Amino acid sequence: MQVAVSAFYAGLLGVLLLVLSYRVSMYRRRHGISLGDGGRKDLHAAIRVQGNFVEYVPTALILLILVDLSGWPPGVAHGLGAALFLGRVLHAQGLTSNPDGKSFGRLTGILLTWLMLLVSSVLLVVGAVGDF
């Protein structure tokens, strides 16, 4: 069982989660807020960036690992992993730069994440049906 590609992206995403979590902690410390967001838009945005990451990435990594294990060429898994990582970085940057919502980074980031989820899911279903 080879999961080198998904392990690489899991490592990158783990570091990114630590960066996002650190940002939330620093905003909390700066504003003296231990729970909630205290009405601070910057803290609220940082919390949502981290939360959105945690909502999407575990499922995406499971799918990526399964694609890696299913015999698809490594380039396919690399493309999916890169789309996920880039999507999460763009989403974080976009929401951070505009805590009120709309931004190119936020939109592009979520679209890349959704595309990665869709393509991974389709590949796994096609692979599973092809084995029957």
N, C-alpha and C positions, 0 to 999 in steps of 0.2 A: 504494500500500500504506500503510494507516494503522495504526499500532500505538501510538497515543498513550496509550490506556488501559493496555496492558500495560507500556509504558515507565514510566508513573507508578508502578505497583506494583513494577516491577523496581528503580526508584530507592529506594523506601521499604524494600524488602527488602534492598537492598545496604547501606543505612545500618544496618538492624537487624543484619545479619551483622557489621558493624564493631563495633557495641555489644557483641554477644555475644562476639566475639573479644577485645575489650578486657577484658571481664570475666574471661575465662580468663587472660589475661596478668597482670592485677592479682592474681588469686588465686595464680598461680605466683610472682610477685614477693614477695607478702606471706609466703608459706610457704617460699620458697627452694627451689622444686621446678621443675626444668627439663623433666623427662620424666615421663610418667605422672601419677598423682594423689597419690602418696605416702601413700595411705590416708586422705586428707582428703575427707570427704563433700561439703563445699562445692565443692571443686575438681572432684571427680568429677561432681557435678551440673552445674557450669558447662561442663565438657567435653562431657557428654552433650547438654545443650541446644544447644550449638554444632554438635555432630555430627549430631544429629537434624535440625537446620535444613538442614545441608549435604546430608543424605540425601534430603530431600523437596523442597526449594525449586527446584533446577534443573529437575527434571521438571515440576513444577507451573508454572513460568514458561514452559517450552516449550509446554505445553498452553494456557496463557493467551494467549500470542502467537498460536498457531494459531487459537484462538477469535476473537481480535481480527481476524485476517486473513480469517477464513471468512465474514464478512458478518453475523454475529450482531449484534443491536443493542448499542450501547455500554453500555447499562445491564446487559446480561448479563455482559459482561466486567468491569464495575465490581463487580458482585455477587460474581463469582468471585474477583477480586483482593482485595476487602475481606475475604472469608471466609478467604482464604489468609493475609493479613497479620494479621488479628485472631487467627486460629488459632495462628500462630507466636508472637505476643506472649503470648497466654494460656498456651500450652505452656511458654514460657520462664519466665513468672511463676509458674506452678504448680509446676514442677519445682524452681525456685529456692527457693520458700517451703517446700517439703517435699521435701528431697533423698532421703528414704526411699521416695518413690514416689507414692502416691495423693494426688490433689488435684483439686478441681473444675477449676482452670485447665488442668492437664495433660490431663485427660480431654476437656474441651470443646475444647481446642486441637487435639488430634489428630483428634477427630471432625470439626471444621471443615475441617481439612486434607484428610482422607479424602473428605469430602463435595465439596470443591472438585475434587479429582482425579477423583472419580466423575462428577460433573455435566459437567465439561470433556470427559472422555473420551466420554461418551454423546453430547454435543452434536457432537463431531467425527465420531463414527461415523455418527450420523444425517445430518449434513451431507454426508458423503462418499457414503453409500449413496443419498441423495436426488439426487446429481448423476449417478448412473449411468443 
